[in-house]
Amino acid sequence: MYDIIVIGGGPAGLTAAIYGLRLGKTVLVIEKENFGGQMTFSPKIENYPGFVSISGSELAQNMVEQAGAQGAEFAMEEVTGIELLENGVKKVITDFSSYEGKTVIIAVGVRHRLLKVPGEEDFLGNGISFCAICDGAFYEGKDVAVIGGGNSALQEAVLLSKTSRKVIVVQNLDFLTGEKKLVEILEAAPNVEILLGYVVDRINGGDVLTGLDIKKVATGEVETLKVDGIFTAIGLEPVNGPFTGVAETDKWGYLKAGEDGLTQTEGVFVAGDCRTKKVRQVSAACSDGAWCAIAACDFIDRTAANG
Ligand SMILES: Cc1cc2nc3c(=O)[nH]c(=O)nc-3n(C[C@H](O)[C@H](O)[C@H](O)COP(=O)(O)OP(=O)(O)OC[C@H]3O[C@@H](n4cnc5c(N)ncnc54)[C@H](O)[C@@H]3O)c2cc1C
């Protein structure tokens, strides 16, 4: 039995692991896809203290190494639920097995929002990507569309404009919402076209993706764009389905908890982007992880003292 089982290997989960281990507890971190979480999609992080500029993957690698050096155990599995056993033990169920812990810290972050248009499912991961840093090289010298107009979308477009032949940014609003500096870079790039006031209507293709239909919001007029790849960056959403039995959610699906991560279930805590909060950033996720680990250790010590 582990003292603490951390679900999710992003900055919140890894920080929780580091703090728990330093307080003398045993810790298992379970991650379904990608140790490091969302930050691995970020080409550059320039607002995490201690690093003027660092790639998200390098920062993630540093955190994983630090947790490992402190004695964290890691499992690459997807958690599908938590069962509460009679003796206060939490059974964490995964797609391959199950683990028992005295406490659980849920730090599962958020996932990319989908367009929910016809054709999208056929090309996810095969023409439609969420990560220019991971998949941009596949579209070197080719034409791509970036969907979205916020910072993430603009960062993707800037990166792609360096290697792709043409980058078309499609934004539903009549203005871009990302940073002015990024807008200026894109407006000055000769191979970037920005289409404002359009929504995606469908994704086109047979064996391979060939483009997309976009609809002018003001008129309903549909146009077809021919591109080889699509990068979607229209926001993030929680994926807290497996945890609704142990922690309440708000109307958007975020797990309800304060900064201390406490949920309605004793010994179950929530950290990082998956909880109700205003600021979703690496430093805020690390802060949550530290809070939760300290609260979990306190819970373990208190319950042990009370027999
Ligand atoms: C493109 C991009 C750029 C960004 N740039 C910056 C930046 O410059 N500065 C900054 O501060 N922040 C940035 N952010 C935001 C920052 O990355 C997040 O706020 C932070 O990663 C949240 O950490 P987290 O640990 O809460 O969640 P995440 O990083 O989302 O990690 C959660 C982990 O849990 C795993 N998981 C989910 N469900 C399960 C399950 N059922 N079982 C097991 N594992 C599961 C996921 O695979 C994931 O690895 C950026 C985000 C993106 C997408």
The ligand as a Gaussian input file, in Angstrom:
#p B3LYP/6-31G(d) Opt

LIG

0 1
 C        0.484000      24.771000     -25.623000
 C        0.531000      25.151000     -24.164000
 C        1.418000      26.114000     -23.736000
 C        1.472000      26.484000     -22.384000
 N        2.385000      27.434000     -22.010000
 C        2.500000      27.750000     -20.686000
 C        3.486000      28.695000     -20.270000
 O        4.240000      29.250000     -21.071000
 N        3.562000      28.973000     -18.922000
 C        2.741000      28.389000     -18.001000
 O        2.898000      28.651000     -16.814000
 N        1.795000      27.516000     -18.380000
 C        1.645000      27.186000     -19.706000
 N        0.685000      26.293000     -20.099000
 C       -0.270000      25.778000     -19.079000
 C        0.377000      24.703000     -18.213000
 O        1.045000      23.758000     -19.034000
 C       -0.690000      24.035000     -17.343000
 O       -1.313000      25.003000     -16.545000
 C       -0.077000      22.969000     -16.436000
 O        0.571000      21.985000     -17.206000
 C       -1.148000      22.306000     -15.570000
 O       -0.543000      21.290000     -14.842000
 P       -1.367000      20.059000     -14.249000
 O       -0.350000      19.170000     -13.623000
 O       -2.485000      20.555000     -13.449000
 O       -2.047000      19.343000     -15.492000
 P       -1.420000      18.734000     -16.851000
 O       -0.169000      19.397000     -17.238000
 O       -2.574000      18.741000     -17.809000
 O       -1.094000      17.245000     -16.425000
 C       -2.090000      16.322000     -16.127000
 C       -1.611000      14.928000     -16.514000
 O       -2.592000      13.972000     -16.091000
 C       -2.681000      12.935000     -17.047000
 N       -4.002000      12.290000     -16.917000
 C       -5.209000      12.782000     -17.260000
 N       -6.190000      11.892000     -16.988000
 C       -5.560000      10.800000     -16.461000
 C       -6.018000       9.536000     -16.001000
 N       -7.328000       9.219000     -16.002000
 N       -5.108000       8.622000     -15.566000
 C       -3.782000       8.936000     -15.529000
 N       -3.282000      10.128000     -15.971000
 C       -4.169000      11.039000     -16.416000
 C       -2.521000      13.680000     -18.372000
 O       -2.087000      12.792000     -19.380000
 C       -1.460000      14.727000     -18.007000
 O       -0.154000      14.292000     -18.297000
 C        0.606000      25.879000     -21.432000
 C       -0.303000      24.899000     -21.870000
 C       -0.347000      24.535000     -23.209000
 C       -1.323000      23.465000     -23.661000

